[in-house]
Amino acid sequence: GGTLLRVLVGDKGSSLYAGFGAVRTHEDDVRRACEAALQLREPHPELGGAAPQVGLSQGIVYAGPYGARTRREFGLMGHEVNFAARLMSAAAPGQVLLSGRVAGRAPGFDLVAQPLRRFKGVADAVPTWVLRGWAAASTRGVSARHRTGLVGRSAELERFASALDRGGRRAVVLEGEAGIGKSHLLEAMLDSVPAETSVLRAAGDALHQHADLRALRPVFAALFEEGDGALADRVRARLAQHPELTPWLPLLRAVLPLELPPTPETEALAGEERARRTLEVLAEVVGAAVDGRWVMVVEDLHWFDPSSWRLLRFLLATEPPPLALLATRPVEAPPPLLRELQEDPDTAWLQLGPLEPADAVALAARRLGVDALPPSVIAYLSARAAGHPLFTEELALALRDAAAVTVDGRTASVAPHADLSGLDLPDTLVGLVGSRIDRATPAQQQAIRVAAVIGRSFAVAAVQAIHPGDRSVEELVFDLEAMRRLDLLEADPETGGYRFRHAVTRDVAYDTLLSTDRRALHAAMASHLEMQGEGGGDLLAQAAHWEAAGEADHAIDRYEAA
């Protein structure tokens, strides 16, 4: 998921320079970079030499071309690039050294804090962490998430309780965009499951959505993790009451590191017949290994690999029947199984939207550890996050971290002279929204960034008027409709155009424009408004765009005229 930017080879050593999130953004770029670093820290067996030293830092950088007119290259420039190089130099051979920002966004990894250290170009001593490897896997198959009490979602919990009471084969599907609270709701649902119920977990993975059965391997690891002896002995012991499965146990090597020799039955299989029989056996093994009622929990279903989709179908038909809790983001072209579940009357299909205003306020207050929020903070969070749980929490923390909001015991107050509108967006939100923008084509990305200059709501004609490319209205509608399907935009009945679903989305799209492009687009928008008439509202809008374009004289003229 990263981009190799440069490889230097010299008599004093070689260096590799890579970036994650600059060319294409993913919401888990930190994790991708950490995984790459762990794979790079061992010396190449054919090249020899000392073990590599690796440094990882994260932050806002310039990403684009630089150099002379006749020799230019693409690269990253800024403090964080230099700091990553300092970390690399400070790391021991075979060691990966992380900045504090990276360490704070690397759950699931084994980190060791280091003493405060001074680096050239950094005024104060700063903390660093050594990345030793992956953290130990959860005994339930997927890393357990930090649990907190659920805010809101009472209607969804009632529908889950109804499905739980009915018994039999049933599924509950939670559909919603990233950060909307699917995982927290899943955990709240599990809290109401009887203690004697077996819970098996699985999760799709953006990095491994082309690896066969990768998503469902944790289910089998959890089934056979307890017991004495080697894994093969534990498997045989757990399935001792089902001798009919013994000849087929070598097929479990598709999901477990088993050392079992093939049997005549498995050797006779090949091609599609072997693939289908493997899936059948895996489902039969789960049915034989679970004891009584069981719940199948699957997160990030949208990242399932094709083989995991096929196996999931078999697992849902297992005896005894499971209660399936499935969480997914909206899928534009859902696989057949997902369509069947949506049409099944026994499926509780829950579409998660924003929180109610009172619930969003309660969530932010709880995140800050206070009893109530000042009215100006409530208005800010309501306008910027629009009830989105993750946006609400992250913006509340950003207000506190920027000292715009002070917390004294259980009381929050706005700091004197605090400018809430000037707050920088947290990296978590930039990565989350940026990854969705980067799923679109370059033309679609450019369209939404141009629209961001206009404002939260915009008309297609205005986008066409200031767009630097030669795009027709029809082409721009096609581009903007694609962004609407990604849940970044929504139709705006008042203007007949579009509106950014969240102010945060508009801010991220706007902030990814180069400053020179941003100023040029603001100037173009000001000129476009001047051609539309001289109404008072237009004059203020013209002044604001001229000011953002860096044209102070034009801005002052328009403000005075208004």
N, C-alpha and C positions, 0 to 999 in steps of 0.2 A: 503493500500500500504506500510505500515511500518512493522518493525519487533520488536516484544516484546523481549527484551534481558534479562531482569531480573526484578523480583519483590521481594522486601525486606520488611519484616514485623517485627517490633520491638516495644519495650515499649515506644520509643520516637517518634513513627510514622512510617508510611509505605512509600515506594517510588517505583515508576515504572520507568523503564529505557528502552527507545525505540529509534530506529534509522530509518531514512528514507533515502533511496538512497545508503545504504551500501551493502545489500544483493541483491536487485534489484533496478536499477535506473529508475526513471521516470523523464521526463522533468519538471513536476510540483510537485516535492517532497516537496518544501517549502509550496505550497498550501495544500497538503495532510497533512503535519505536523500541519499546522495552524488549519485546520478543525478538526483534531483529538484533538488538545489542547482545542478547544472551547467546544467539547463534553465532555472532561474530567474535566472541571473546576468546574462543579457542583457536590456536594457530592451525592453519590449513595443513593437512597431513602431507601434501605434495610440495608445498612451498616452504615449509619449515619456518625457522626464525622464532623470535620471541612471541609470546602470547600478546594479542593486541590490547591497547589501552583505549577505553571507550568513555566518552563524556556525553551526557544528554542534558539539554536545557530547553526551555519552552518560553515563548512570549511573542510579542508583536514584532515583526521584522518587515523589511522591504523585500518583496519577491518580484523579480522582473529582470529585464535586460540591463546591463551596464557595460561600460568600457568605452573605447574610442570609436569614432565613426567607422573605421575600417576593420575593427576587431572587437566584436561584442559577444557576450555570453550571458546565459541565464543563471541567476544565482540568488542567494539570500544575503542580506546585509543588515547589520544592527547589533545592538549590545548582546542579545541572546546568542547570536552566532559566535561572537568572540568569547562569551562565557563558556559555551560548550567546548571550545578549543582549550580554554584554561582548565576545565574539568578533565578533559582528555589527558593533558600534560601532567595533571596531578594524580591521575589514577595509576595504580600499580599494574604491572603486566598481568593480563587476564582479568582485570577488574573493570566494572562498569560503575561510574560515579555519576550520581544524579543531582540536579539542582533541587531546591525545596519545592518549586512549583511542579516539577515532574513527579517527585515523590508523593506529593499530596494528591495526585491524580493517577496513581498506579495501584489500585486495589487488586488483590489476587497475586501480588508478588512479595517475595521475601526480601525485606529491606532492613539494613542495619544503619542506624544513625551514626554519624561521625562527629568528632569534635569541631567546634567552630573554626573556620579557616579563612585566612585572608587571600584574596586574589587580586592580581593586577587589574586596574580599571574599576574596582569595586571599593567604595569608601569604607564599608564596615565588614567585619568578619561575618561570614554567612554559614548556615548549616548545609551539610551535604549528606547524602545517603549512598551506601553501596548496594547495588542490585545483585543479590546472590542467586536468585532463581525464582521459580514459581512457588507460591505458598502451597502448603499441603492442601489437598483437595478435601472438600467437605464430605463427611460420611454419608450425606444424603445425595451425593452425586453432583450437585452444583453448589458453588460457593454460597454460603448462607448470607443473606443481606441483613443489614442492620434494621431491626424492627422498631417502629415507633407506632403509637396509637393512630388509627386511621381517622382522618377528618372528612366528614361528609360521606357520600356514596351509600346512604341508607337504602335507597331503592334497589341498587345492585345487590347488596347483601341480602335483602329479602328474597330476591329471585334465586339467589344461590341456595338459601335455606330451603326453598320450595323444591329445588332439584335434589338436594340432599335427602329430604324427607321421602321423596317418591321412590328412591331406590331403583334397582335395575340399571340397564345400560343408559347412560345419559352423559351429556357434554355441556360444559359452560365455556363459552368463548368470550374473551375480553378483547375488544378491538379498539384501538386508539393510537394516536400518534406518539412519538417518543416523548417521554417525560410527563405523560398525562396521568400516571399513577397506576398502571396495570400491575406492577410488581407489588406495590403496597397493598392493593386490593386483594391480590392472590394470597398474600400472607394473612390478611384479616379473615379471608374465607377459610384458610386452613386452621385458624384458631378455633373454628366451630366444628371441625371434624372430630369425631370420637377418638380418644387416645389410642384405642386398640387398632385403629385403621392404619394399614401400611401406606406410606407415602413415598412414591418414586418420582424423581425429578429428572428432567432433561431440558436442554436449551439449544436453540440454533446459534450459530456463530458466523458472523460476517466474514471472518478470515478463513473458515473451513467449510463453506457451503458447497464445495465441490468434492469433499472427502466422503466416501461412502460410509453411511451409518454413523458418522462422527457425532451427530446431535444426540443419538439415543444410547451411546456407549455408557454414559454415567448410570443409566438404569441398571445395566447388568453388573457394573462394578459395585453398585450399592447392594444388589441382591446377594452377592457372594463375598462381601468384605469381611463378614464375621465368621469365626470358626478357626479351627487349628489346622496346621499343615499347609502344604502348597495350594495354590489356587485350584489346580485340577482335583485335589482331594476334597476341597471345600465344595466344589461343584457336584462331585459324585455324592457327597454326604447329603447335600440339600435336596438332591433329586433321587435319593435312594428309594422312595416310595413310587417312583415312576420308571420302572425298568424299560418300558417301551421307548424311552428317550435315549437310552445308553448308546445304541449304535449311531446316533446322530450328533452326539456331543462334540465331535471334531468341528462341526459347522459353527460352534460358538467362537471359533478363532476369528470370525468376522468382527466380533465386538470385544473379545477378551484375549489377553496374551497367554493363551493356553498351549501347553506342550502335550498335545494328544495326537497319536498316530492316526492316520486315516483308517476307516473301516471299509469292508466290502461295500456297505450301503452308500457311504459317501464317495468312494472311488467311482461308483457307477454313475454319478451325477456329472453333468457338464452343461455349460451354457445357461440358457434361460431356465431350464429345469432345475439346475443347481441353485440359481439365484432365488427362484420362487420357493424351493424347499428350505433354503436357509432362512428365509423370512418366516415361513410357517413354523419351523423348529424354534426360532427365537421367541415367537409369540407363545408357543406351547410351553417353553421353559419358564417364561414369566408367569403364566397361569399356574404352573406346577409349583413355583417357588413362593408365590405370595400366599399368605395365610389369612383367608377370610376376605373381608372388605378391603379394597385398596383404591387409592387415588393416584391418578397419573397427572403430574403437573408439568406443563411444557411452556417455557418462555421463549420469546423471539421465534415464533413459529415461521415467520416470514423468511427466516434465514435457513430453513431446513434444506438439506441436500436431497436429491431425488430418491435415493434409497431409503432415507429416513422417512420420507412421506409414505413410501410403500409399506414400510414396517409399521408405521403408526396405524395404518388401516387395519393391519392384522391385530395389533395390540388392542384396538378399540372393540374388536370382535372376540376377545379372549374370554374364557370362562375361568373363574367368576368375572362378571363384567365390572369394569372400572368406572369410577366417576372421573371423567377427564376434564381438567382445568387447563384451558389453552389460551395463551395470550399472544396476540399478533398485532402488528401495525396494519393499516389498510393496504391491501394488495390489489394492484390494478388488474392483474390477470390471475385470479386465484386458481390454484391447482384443483383438480376434480374433487378430492376429498373435502377441501374447504367449502366448495360450492354445495356439496351434498349435506354437510353439517349445517350450512346456513338455511337450507330448504327443509331440514328435518324438524318436524314440530316438537320433537323431544329435546332439541337443542335450545338452551338459553343463550341467545346471542346478545351480548351487552356492548353497546357502543358507548365508549366513555368520552364525554365532552368536558368542557371547563367546569370548575367548581362553582357552586353558587357564591355570590359576593361575600356573604357572611362566613362561609366556610374558607374561602381564600384568605380573608383577614385573620381568621383563627389559625390557619396553617402558618402564616407569616409570623404571627405573634408567638406561636409555639416554637418556631425555628429560632427566634431571637431570645426565647426564654422570658418573655414578658407577658403581662396580663392584658395589655391593650396597646394599640398603635395610635400615634398622633393623626389627626384628620388629613394633614398634607401627605403623610406617608401612605395612608390608605388610598388617597386619590392617585398618587404616583403609581402604586402597585396595580391599581385597577386599570389605569390607562395603559400601562406598559405590558402587563402580564395577562390581562383579560381573563383571569381565573385559571390560567395554565399552572398546574401545581409546581412543576420544576422551575418555570420562569419566576413564579412568585417567591419560592424559597431562595433561589440564587440571587435575585435582585434585593431581597431583604438582607441577605448576608453581605452583599456588595455595599449597601448603604451603611451598614455597621462598619465594615472593613475600611471604607473610605472616610470614616469619622463624620459622615453626614447625619448619622443617627447615633446617639449615645445611649448606652444601656446601663442603668444604675439599679442593681437588684432586679426587681420585677417591673421596672418602669422604663419606658423608652421615650426619648424626646429628640426633637430635631436640633442639631447643633446650630449656634448662632451663625448667620451669614452662609449657611450651607446651600449649595446650588444642586438640587436634586437632578435637574435636567442635564447637568454636565457630567454625570457619572459615567465612567467607562464600563462597558459590558463585561461581565465575567467570562473567562475563557470557556467555561463549560457551555454557556449559551452560544458563543460564537462557533464552537465546534459542532454543536448539535444542529443549529440552523444552517451553518455553512455546509455541512455534509449533505443536507437535503437540496440545497441550491446546486451543489456540484453534481447531483444526479442528473441534471438537465443538460441539454446540448449547449455549446458555447453561445449560439444565437439566443436561446431562451434565458441563459444566465445574463447576457448583456441586456436583454429587454427588462428583466426585473430590476437590475441595477440602475438602469436609466429611469425607470418608474420610481425608484426610491428617492431620486433627486426631487421629484415633483412633490411627494408627500405621502401621507398614509393612504389617501384616496386619490385616484387619478383617472383621467379619461384616456382612451386609446389614442385619440387624435393628438393629445398633448405629448404622449410618448413618441409618436411618429414625428412630430414637429421638431423635437430636440435630439432624436436618435442620430448618432453619428454615421450610421450605415444607411443604405438605400433600401429600407424595409417598407413594404406596403402595409396598409391597415389590416388586410387579410392575413399577411404573414405575422404581424404582431399579435393579432388575436389568437392565431395558432400557438405562438410562443407563450402567451400569457395564460391560455387555457391549459397548457401543459403544466405551468406553475400552479394553477388552481388545483389540478389533479394531485399535485404533491402537497396540498393543504397549506401552501404558502400564501395564496391569495383567495379571495372570495368575491363574488359578484356584488357590486354596490348599486342598489336600485336607485339611489338618489342622484348619482351622476351618470348612470348608464354604463359606467366603466367597471373598475375593479378597486379593491381595497385590500391592503395587507391584513392578514388575519390577526397578527399581533404586531404591536409597535416594535417589539424586539426584532421580529423578522425584517421589518423595514430598516432598522438600525444596522443589522448585520450586513444586509445587501448594500447599504449605503457606505458602510465603513470599508468594504472590500474594493471600492473604487480608488484608484490612484488620485492623489490630491490635484494633480494637473487636470485629469479627466473630470473630476468633480467640479472644479471651478469653471471649466468650459461648459459643462452641462447646465450649471446654474446660470451662467451668462446667457446661454441659449434659451433657457426657460424664461428669464426676465425679458428678453427680447420678444419671445412669443407672446407673453402677457401684454406687452406694450402694444402689440398689434391687435389685441382683442378689445381694447377700449380703455377708457380712463376712469372707471368706477373707483370709489374709495377703497373697496376691498382689494381690487386689482392693484392699486397703488401700493398698499402695504405688502402685498405678495411680491410685487416687483422689487420693492426696497429690500425685502428679506433675501431674495435670490441674488440681487446685485451685491449685497453685503457678503453672502456666502461665496460669491465669485471673486471677492477681493477688490471689487470696484467701489471704493468708498465714496467717490464723488457722485456717481450715479445713485448710490443708495441714499445719500443725504438728500439729494434733490427729490427723490420719491417720498422719503419720510416727511419732508417739509410740505410737499404738495398734498400728502394725505392729511 
